[in-house]
Amino acid sequence: MFQPITEAEVARILVRRKFVHKVVEDNTKPKGPVQPFEKRFVCDIRFVDMPAAAVQLQFFARQEQAISGVLPRPLPGLSLLWRGVRIRGVNWAWRHDSLLHGVQQGHIKGWHEKVWTNSDGDKHIKDINGEVKNTDLPTMIKFCCDRWNIEFKDDQFRLGGT
Protein backbone atom coordinates (compact mmCIF):
# COMPACT_ATOMS: atom_id res chain seq x y z
CA MET A 1 0.00 0.00 0.00
CA PHE A 2 1.30 3.45 -0.96
CA GLN A 3 1.95 5.84 1.93
CA PRO A 4 1.84 9.54 1.02
CA ILE A 5 5.09 11.43 1.53
CA THR A 6 5.02 14.21 4.14
CA GLU A 7 7.21 17.26 4.72
CA ALA A 8 8.15 15.87 8.14
CA GLU A 9 9.43 12.61 6.62
CA VAL A 10 11.40 14.51 3.98
CA ALA A 11 12.93 16.75 6.67
CA ARG A 12 13.99 13.67 8.67
CA ILE A 13 15.55 12.13 5.56
CA LEU A 14 17.50 15.27 4.70
CA VAL A 15 18.90 15.68 8.22
CA ARG A 16 20.17 12.10 8.48
CA ARG A 17 23.66 11.28 7.27
CA LYS A 18 23.56 9.27 4.07
CA PHE A 19 26.13 7.59 1.85
CA VAL A 20 26.37 6.31 -1.71
CA HIS A 21 25.77 2.58 -1.43
CA LYS A 22 26.08 1.68 -5.10
CA VAL A 23 26.49 3.46 -8.44
CA VAL A 24 23.60 2.14 -10.55
CA GLU A 25 24.40 3.96 -13.79
CA ASP A 26 27.29 6.11 -14.96
CA ASN A 27 27.74 6.90 -18.64
CA THR A 28 29.67 10.14 -18.12
CA LYS A 29 32.78 8.79 -19.85
CA PRO A 30 31.62 6.34 -22.53
CA LYS A 31 34.11 3.90 -23.95
CA GLY A 32 33.71 4.19 -27.69
CA PRO A 33 33.09 6.59 -30.55
CA VAL A 34 29.35 7.02 -29.97
CA GLN A 35 28.50 9.65 -27.38
CA PRO A 36 25.23 9.33 -25.45
CA PHE A 37 22.56 12.01 -25.88
CA GLU A 38 22.81 12.78 -22.18
CA LYS A 39 25.21 12.08 -19.36
CA ARG A 40 23.58 10.22 -16.46
CA PHE A 41 24.83 9.42 -12.99
CA VAL A 42 22.48 7.42 -10.74
CA CYS A 43 23.23 5.86 -7.37
CA ASP A 44 21.42 4.16 -4.52
CA ILE A 45 21.65 5.95 -1.20
CA ARG A 46 21.51 4.47 2.31
CA PHE A 47 21.60 5.88 5.82
CA VAL A 48 24.92 5.80 7.68
CA ASP A 49 23.24 4.48 10.82
CA MET A 50 21.47 1.66 8.85
CA PRO A 51 23.94 0.63 6.13
CA ALA A 52 22.35 -2.78 5.47
CA ALA A 53 18.80 -1.47 4.99
CA ALA A 54 17.61 -0.49 1.50
CA VAL A 55 15.53 2.69 1.87
CA GLN A 56 14.40 3.35 -1.73
CA LEU A 57 16.44 6.55 -1.86
CA GLN A 58 18.20 7.43 -5.10
CA PHE A 59 20.41 10.29 -6.29
CA PHE A 60 19.95 11.16 -9.96
CA ALA A 61 22.01 13.58 -12.10
CA ARG A 62 21.75 14.23 -15.82
CA GLN A 63 23.04 16.64 -18.40
CA GLU A 64 22.20 16.71 -22.09
CA GLN A 65 25.16 16.77 -24.44
CA ALA A 66 25.89 20.11 -26.09
CA ILE A 67 25.56 20.42 -29.84
CA SER A 68 28.72 21.82 -31.34
CA GLY A 69 28.45 25.55 -31.99
CA VAL A 70 24.96 25.89 -30.48
CA LEU A 71 24.35 28.12 -27.48
CA PRO A 72 23.24 28.08 -24.74
CA ARG A 73 24.96 24.96 -23.53
CA PRO A 74 22.81 22.54 -21.51
CA LEU A 75 23.13 22.67 -17.72
CA PRO A 76 22.79 19.76 -15.30
CA GLY A 77 19.68 18.77 -13.38
CA LEU A 78 19.90 16.80 -10.13
CA SER A 79 17.30 15.07 -7.98
CA LEU A 80 16.91 13.13 -4.77
CA LEU A 81 14.18 10.53 -5.20
CA TRP A 82 12.46 8.67 -2.37
CA ARG A 83 10.21 5.77 -3.35
CA GLY A 84 10.42 7.07 -6.93
CA VAL A 85 9.20 10.58 -6.03
CA ARG A 86 11.40 13.68 -6.26
CA ILE A 87 11.76 15.18 -2.78
CA ARG A 88 14.54 17.60 -3.74
CA GLY A 89 15.79 18.84 -7.07
CA VAL A 90 18.25 21.41 -8.36
CA ASN A 91 18.20 22.81 -11.87
CA TRP A 92 18.31 25.97 -13.97
CA ALA A 93 15.47 27.64 -15.88
CA TRP A 94 14.95 30.99 -17.60
CA ARG A 95 11.90 31.45 -15.40
CA HIS A 96 10.17 29.06 -13.02
CA ASP A 97 6.95 29.71 -11.10
CA SER A 98 6.86 28.83 -7.42
CA LEU A 99 3.82 27.54 -5.58
CA LEU A 100 3.27 27.49 -1.83
CA HIS A 101 0.04 25.99 -0.47
CA GLY A 102 -1.46 26.12 -3.96
CA VAL A 103 -0.83 29.85 -4.37
CA GLN A 104 1.67 31.22 -6.86
CA GLN A 105 4.41 33.04 -4.95
CA GLY A 106 6.14 34.60 -7.95
CA HIS A 107 8.90 33.27 -10.11
CA ILE A 108 12.62 32.62 -9.94
CA LYS A 109 15.11 33.03 -12.76
CA GLY A 110 18.15 30.79 -12.98
CA TRP A 111 19.25 28.19 -10.42
CA HIS A 112 16.61 26.95 -8.02
CA GLU A 113 15.90 24.07 -5.64
CA LYS A 114 12.62 22.20 -5.74
CA VAL A 115 11.45 21.62 -2.17
CA TRP A 116 8.81 19.02 -1.20
CA THR A 117 5.73 20.37 0.61
CA ASN A 118 2.57 18.53 1.69
CA SER A 119 0.28 20.71 -0.40
CA ASP A 120 2.37 21.24 -3.54
CA GLY A 121 4.67 18.25 -3.87
CA ASP A 122 7.89 19.51 -5.47
CA LYS A 123 6.34 22.65 -6.99
CA HIS A 124 7.68 24.98 -4.30
CA ILE A 125 11.07 26.36 -5.31
CA LYS A 126 13.80 28.38 -3.62
CA ASP A 127 16.29 30.70 -5.29
CA ILE A 128 19.84 29.34 -4.95
CA ASN A 129 21.58 31.55 -7.54
CA GLY A 130 23.85 33.01 -4.85
CA GLU A 131 24.99 29.54 -3.74
CA VAL A 132 25.82 27.97 -7.11
CA LYS A 133 29.36 28.86 -8.17
CA ASN A 134 30.47 26.37 -10.83
CA THR A 135 27.95 24.58 -13.03
CA ASP A 136 29.79 21.59 -14.49
CA LEU A 137 28.23 18.19 -13.73
CA PRO A 138 30.83 16.89 -11.20
CA THR A 139 30.77 20.17 -9.24
CA MET A 140 26.96 20.22 -9.17
CA ILE A 141 26.87 16.60 -7.97
CA LYS A 142 29.20 17.52 -5.09
CA PHE A 143 27.13 20.66 -4.37
CA CYS A 144 23.90 18.63 -4.06
CA CYS A 145 25.52 15.83 -2.05
CA ASP A 146 26.83 18.40 0.44
CA ARG A 147 23.45 20.17 0.49
CA TRP A 148 21.48 16.95 1.02
CA ASN A 149 23.89 15.39 3.55
CA ILE A 150 25.16 12.58 1.29
CA GLU A 151 28.69 11.30 1.83
CA PHE A 152 30.69 9.55 -0.85
CA LYS A 153 34.16 8.08 -1.14
CA ASP A 154 36.51 9.63 -3.66
CA ASP A 155 36.72 6.41 -5.67
CA GLN A 156 32.90 6.25 -5.98
CA PHE A 157 32.78 9.76 -7.34
CA ARG A 158 35.22 9.46 -10.23
CA LEU A 159 32.67 9.93 -12.96
CA GLY A 160 32.99 7.40 -15.71
CA GLY A 161 34.64 4.88 -13.38
CA THR A 162 38.19 5.99 -14.25
C-alpha positions in Angstrom: 0.0 0.0 0.0 1.3 3.4 -1.0 1.9 5.8 1.9 1.8 9.5 1.0 5.1 11.4 1.5 5.0 14.2 4.1 7.2 17.3 4.7 8.2 15.9 8.1 9.4 12.6 6.6 11.4 14.5 4.0 12.9 16.8 6.7 14.0 13.7 8.7 15.6 12.1 5.6 17.5 15.3 4.7 18.9 15.7 8.2 20.2 12.1 8.5 23.7 11.3 7.3 23.6 9.3 4.1 26.1 7.6 1.8 26.4 6.3 -1.7 25.8 2.6 -1.4 26.1 1.7 -5.1 26.5 3.5 -8.4 23.6 2.1 -10.6 24.4 4.0 -13.8 27.3 6.1 -15.0 27.7 6.9 -18.6 29.7 10.1 -18.1 32.8 8.8 -19.9 31.6 6.3 -22.5 34.1 3.9 -24.0 33.7 4.2 -27.7 33.1 6.6 -30.6 29.3 7.0 -30.0 28.5 9.7 -27.4 25.2 9.3 -25.5 22.6 12.0 -25.9 22.8 12.8 -22.2 25.2 12.1 -19.4 23.6 10.2 -16.5 24.8 9.4 -13.0 22.5 7.4 -10.7 23.2 5.9 -7.4 21.4 4.2 -4.5 21.6 6.0 -1.2 21.5 4.5 2.3 21.6 5.9 5.8 24.9 5.8 7.7 23.2 4.5 10.8 21.5 1.7 8.8 23.9 0.6 6.1 22.3 -2.8 5.5 18.8 -1.5 5.0 17.6 -0.5 1.5 15.5 2.7 1.9 14.4 3.3 -1.7 16.4 6.5 -1.9 18.2 7.4 -5.1 20.4 10.3 -6.3 20.0 11.2 -10.0 22.0 13.6 -12.1 21.8 14.2 -15.8 23.0 16.6 -18.4 22.2 16.7 -22.1 25.2 16.8 -24.4 25.9 20.1 -26.1 25.6 20.4 -29.8 28.7 21.8 -31.3 28.4 25.5 -32.0 25.0 25.9 -30.5 24.3 28.1 -27.5 23.2 28.1 -24.7 25.0 25.0 -23.5 22.8 22.5 -21.5 23.1 22.7 -17.7 22.8 19.8 -15.3 19.7 18.8 -13.4 19.9 16.8 -10.1 17.3 15.1 -8.0 16.9 13.1 -4.8 14.2 10.5 -5.2 12.5 8.7 -2.4 10.2 5.8 -3.3 10.4 7.1 -6.9 9.2 10.6 -6.0 11.4 13.7 -6.3 11.8 15.2 -2.8 14.5 17.6 -3.7 15.8 18.8 -7.1 18.2 21.4 -8.4 18.2 22.8 -11.9 18.3 26.0 -14.0 15.5 27.6 -15.9 15.0 31.0 -17.6 11.9 31.4 -15.4 10.2 29.1 -13.0 7.0 29.7 -11.1 6.9 28.8 -7.4 3.8 27.5 -5.6 3.3 27.5 -1.8 0.0 26.0 -0.5 -1.5 26.1 -4.0 -0.8 29.9 -4.4 1.7 31.2 -6.9 4.4 33.0 -4.9 6.1 34.6 -7.9 8.9 33.3 -10.1 12.6 32.6 -9.9 15.1 33.0 -12.8 18.2 30.8 -13.0 19.3 28.2 -10.4 16.6 27.0 -8.0 15.9 24.1 -5.6 12.6 22.2 -5.7 11.4 21.6 -2.2 8.8 19.0 -1.2 5.7 20.4 0.6 2.6 18.5 1.7 0.3 20.7 -0.4 2.4 21.2 -3.5 4.7 18.2 -3.9 7.9 19.5 -5.5 6.3 22.7 -7.0 7.7 25.0 -4.3 11.1 26.4 -5.3 13.8 28.4 -3.6 16.3 30.7 -5.3 19.8 29.3 -4.9 21.6 31.6 -7.5 23.9 33.0 -4.9 25.0 29.5 -3.7 25.8 28.0 -7.1 29.4 28.9 -8.2 30.5 26.4 -10.8 27.9 24.6 -13.0 29.8 21.6 -14.5 28.2 18.2 -13.7 30.8 16.9 -11.2 30.8 20.2 -9.2 27.0 20.2 -9.2 26.9 16.6 -8.0 29.2 17.5 -5.1 27.1 20.7 -4.4 23.9 18.6 -4.1 25.5 15.8 -2.1 26.8 18.4 0.4 23.5 20.2 0.5 21.5 16.9 1.0 23.9 15.4 3.5 25.2 12.6 1.3 28.7 11.3 1.8 30.7 9.5 -0.8 34.2 8.1 -1.1 36.5 9.6 -3.7 36.7 6.4 -5.7 32.9 6.3 -6.0 32.8 9.8 -7.3 35.2 9.5 -10.2 32.7 9.9 -13.0 33.0 7.4 -15.7 34.6 4.9 -13.4 38.2 6.0 -14.3 
